[in-house]
């Protein structure tokens, strides 16, 4: 399966626990596509490793952390008055929001290998 929005970075600790972290930042028009990708990854994990989700230091084989936020941009018109040595700033109309989602999947070596294979991750 090809992922279009989630681009995972991988790291591993000294005990062999791996973490895949992805951040997707999109316009409102792409939010549902990003959510579908996240659902596909989490559905796969739940079905492939059923009943094994939980903190790894408490015996789980995999776990995830998921957060999101919206950011609004307001353009500013700026002018510098050299005689007075100061700026004037006029805010414009807010633009549409950027939606950012952060997904981290952590797991054992077996979980990480299976995740890599299923989604073609490096």
N, C-alpha and C positions, 0 to 999 in steps of 0.2 A: 504494500500500500504506500502510495506517495503522499507525503505531507507537504502542503503548500504554504502554510503559515507558521507551523511550529518547526523551528530550527534548533535542535538540541545541542548543547555543549555538555561534554562528559568529563567528570572528575571521579577520582577514586581515593579513598583514604587508606591508611596503612593496614587496616584490617580487611581490605578487599570489598568494602561497601561502596557501591557505585552510585553516582547521582547524575541524572540527566536534567538539565535546566533549559527551559525555553521561555522566551519573551516574544509575544506577538503584539504589535501596536498597529491598529487599523482604524479606518473611518467607520462610522456606524453601518455603512452598507456591507461591510465584511464581518461584522460581529457574529452573525449566525454561522458563517462558514468556519470561523475560528472555533466556535463552541462545538460544532459538529466534529472537527478534528480532535478536540480535547475529549469529547465523548467517545470517539472511536478508540483512542489510546486507552482511556480508563476502562471502557467496556472490555477491550481485549485483556487488560491486566486482571480484571475481576473474573473473567471466564477462564483464562489460562492458569491463574494462580488463585483459585477460589478458596475463601476462608483463610488466606495467608497474609492479608493486608493487616499491617500494624507496625508500631515502632520496631525498628530492627533490633534495638538494644533490649527489647522485651520479647524477642523470638519471632517477630514478623519477618516475612520474606521480602515484602515490598511495602511502600507507603507513598503518599503524595501530599503535596502542599499546593494549593491553588488560590491565587489572589487576583483581583482586578481593580482597575481604577479608570476614571475618566479625567481627561485634562482638556481644559478650554483655553484657546489662544485668543488674546485680544491684541490686535495690531495697534501700534502707537505711531502717531505722527510726531516727530521730534524736530525741534529747531534750536539752534544755539545763537544766543545774542552775545556777540563778541564784546560789545561796548559794556554790557552789564556783567559779562562773565558767567552767564547761567543758561540753563536749558528751559524750554517750555515743552511740555508733553501733553498731547491730546489723545486720549484713548479712543479707539474706533469701536465698531460693533464687534461683539464676540463672534468668532468663527465656530464651525461645527466641532464637536468634541472628538478627541482621539481616545480610543478605548485600548487599554493596555492590559494584557493578561499574562501572568507569570505562573508557569507550571513547573514544579520540580518533582521528579520521580526518583526515589531511592530504592535500592534493592541489593539482594545478594548477587553473587557472580552468575548464578543460573538465571535469575530474573533479568539481569542486564544483558546477558547473551541472547536470551529469547527476545527481548525488546529490540535489540539491535537487528536481529535477523528478521523479525516481523515487519519493521518499519524502515529497513535499509539504513540504519544509523551507523555512523563511523565511530 
